[in-house]
């Protein structure tokens, strides 16, 4: 592949899960990857035989301070002199009943899943704006459309937040030639996605049965998800590169992945539309009367 067509990807959270599969898919297309994770030794063990001439590993904890994240991004930019694609993949799913987790659990979840996305993206944007080119990918979740599934409310809220932030980025960055892709996967068979125990800062015995049942549902799902994460990430690469399954298609702001995700998003939007229609007659007739104008 000619260097002029070769993309440089910066991908966070690559020691397992979607990130690991995405790195392998990008390398298979002939592109270059700067792969990051909190633990550099684990990252080296994840890619022992990868094409190291096109793979560079950097330690990056997205929950660190904005200054620390900026320093790591400067290191990444120095590797090949540019970044064409930044993929905000790093994140985790905190499990907590809202009343038991409280604001401390929310801050912990948002520090990685939301503030990490902002800090990494904002560190790369000056470079992309200067070049008037680039792609920002945000890995969200179908959980944003299923916040009723407890005890994953804080996780769902964090993904709803980054998906909304992604839409704002898309409008703000369009004048600079920078594209945004919001990826919303359903259930895919990745490692340790449900490994975190329940977070309880204030134990409320009244929630014991519901919390236990909710954690059991997640545990039962682990390892039995129908979604293939390698195929999902191959499609993401297709979209970014405009080839394969994405060839000839219009750029999507949203990329919903998986049959379950499609079903959940459609069900949520259908319920919302039904409620709006039921209340439209009274909820829209709220303007000032003519005599008050």
N, C-alpha and C positions, 0 to 999 in steps of 0.2 A: 504493500500500500504506500502510495506517495505521501511524503510528509505533509503536503498541503491539505490532504484529506484526513489526516490523522488527528483525532481529538484527544485532548488532555482532560481527564476526569479527576476530580477530587471527591472522594466518597467517604462519608463518616460511618462509623459503626460497622466495620467490615470483618470482624473476627468470627462472625457466625451469621446465621439467618439470611435475610434478604441481601445484606451487604456483601457477605461472602459470595453468594451466587452472582451478584451484580458484577463484582470484580472479575470473576472468571468469565462471564459473558462478554464483558468489555474487552478483555484481553484476547478472547477468541476472535473478535472482529478486527484485531490489529491495532486497536487504540492503546493509549498509555494511561496508567492509573496511579494516582497518589492515594493509597489506601490508609485510613486512619482507624485507630481504636485506642481505648484507654490503656490497654496492656500491650506493650510492644513485643514482649516475648511470646505472648499468646498469638499475636498477629503473625509473627515469623513462623510459628508452628502451623498456622492455618494455611500458609502458602509456601511450603518448603520447596516445591518443584516448579513454582510459577516462573514465567518468563521475566526474570529480574531486570533485563535491559529495558523493559517497558512497565515495570512495577516498582514503585518506591513506597516504602513504609514509613509512617510518621506517627509518633505518639500524640494523641489528641483526646482530651476529655472535654466534650462539648459543654459540660456543666461548670467548667472553669470560668474565671473572670473574662470579660470581653478583651482585656489587654492580652491575656495569655492566649486566647483563641486567635487574636490578630497576629501574634508572634508566630504561631504554628502555621497560619495561612501564608505569612511572608516566607517561611521555610518552604512551603509547598510551591509557591510561585517561583522560587529560586531553582527548583529542580529542572524544569523544562522551559521556564521563561513565560509561561502563560497557563491559564486554566480556562478551558472552554465550557466545561460542564461541572457544576457543583451539585452533589446529591446529598441532601439532608436525610440520612437514614437512621442515624444513631437515636436510640430511644428505648424505653422499656414500659411495661404495663404495671403500674402500681395497683394493688388490690386493697380497697378499703371502703367500708361503709362511710358515707359522707360525714355523719355525725361523729363517728369514732376517729376518723382521720383528721378532720378539721382543716384549718388553714395551713398548718404545718405540712400535712401530707400534700395539700394542693401545691404549696410552694416547692416542695421537693420534686413532685412530678413535673411541674412547669419549668423548673430550672433546667432540666435535661430536654424535655420534649418541645418546649416553646422557646425559652430564652436561648437555648443552644442553637436552635434553628436561626433565630434572629442574629446571634453573634457570628455564626459561621457565614451566613449569607452576606451580612453587612461588611464582613472583612474582605470578601471576594468582590463585592460590587464596584468599588472604585476602579479596580483593574478592568472589569467588564465594561463599565461605562466609558472608560478611556478608549477601549478598543471598539466600542459600540457593537458589541457582539457577546453572546453567551447564553447559557441555558441554566436555569435554576430548577432543580427537581426537589419537591417536598414529599416525603413519604408520610401520608396521613393514614386514615383507617376508616373502614365502614362503621367502626364503633361510634364515630361522630353522629351517625344516623340511628344508633341504638343505645343511647345513654341510659335507657331504662334497665339495662342489664347490669345488675349489681353483683359483686362489689367492684365494678370497673368504671365507676362514674368519673373519677378524677382523670383516668386515662382517656375516656371518651371526650371529656372537656378539653384536655390538652390537644387532642387531634382536631376537634372542632375549631380550636383557636388557630392552629397552624394552617388549617385549610382556609379559614377566613383571611389570615395574613397572606397566604399565597395568592388569593384573588386580588388583594390590594397591591402586592408586589407586581402582579401582572399588569395592572393599569399604570402604576408608577414607572415601571421599567420599559414599557413598550416604546416610548420615544427614543430610547437608547439602543434599540435593536436586541433587547434581552428578552428571551422567552421564559415562561414559567409553566411547569407541569406539576399538577397536584395528583399524586397517585393515592388511590384509596383501596387498599387490598382487603379482601375478606379473610377467611381462615385458610392459612397455608401451613404446611408441615415444616416448621423451622424449629431449631433447637432452643429449649429452655424458655419459650415464650410465656409459659404459664408457671415458671419455676418459683416466682417470688411469693413468699407467704403473705398472709393478710397483715396489713399495717394497722395497728390499733394504738392511738395516742390517748384516747379516753374510752375505756371499755364500758360498753352499754349492754348489759346482759339481755335486754329485750331483743337484740339483734342476733344473738348466738345462733339460733336455728337457721335464720335466713342467710347469715354469713357462711355458716358451714355448708349449707346446700349450694350456695353460689360458688364457693371454692371447689366443691366436689364436681360441679358441672364443668368448670374449666379444666380440672385435672383429668376428667374422663375424656375430654376432647383432645388433649395433648397426644400427639403421635398418630391420631386418626383423622386429621384434617385431609380433605380430598385435594386441596390445592397444591400444585407442584411449584415451589418457589423458584426453581431454575427456569421453568417456562415463563413464569410471571416476569422475572427480571430480563429474560431474553426479549420479551415484548417491550419493556421499557427502553432497552437499547435500540430496538427497531424504531420506536417513536422518536427518540432523540436523533438518531442517524437518518431517519426518513427512508428506511429500507425495509425489506421483508414484509411482514404483515402490515406495516404502516405506509408502504410505498403508495404514493398517489392520494393519500388521505390528508384531510385538513388537520392542522395542528390542534390537538385537544388541550384545553386548559385543564380538564378533568380526565383522569384515566382510572375508571373503576375496574377492579380486577377480581374475577371470580364469580361463579353463579350465585353464591350466597350473598355477596356484596350487591350484585344487581337486584336480587330479590329484596334485600333490606332497604336499599335506597328507594326503590319503587314503592315499597309498602309505606315508608315514612312520608314520601311526597304525596301519595294518595290519601293518607290520613289527614295531612295538612290541608290539602285542597278540599277534602270533604268538610272539614271543620270551617274553613273560610267560606265555603258556599252556604253552610248552614247559618252562619252568623253575618253574612254580607249585608243583609238588608238593614240591620241595626248598627253594625260596626263601621259602615262607610257613611252613614247619614249623620255626620258629626260636624259639618262646616258651620260657620257663623250664618245666621239667618240673613236674608237680604236687607232687613231693616237695620241690622247691626253693622253692615259693611260701610 
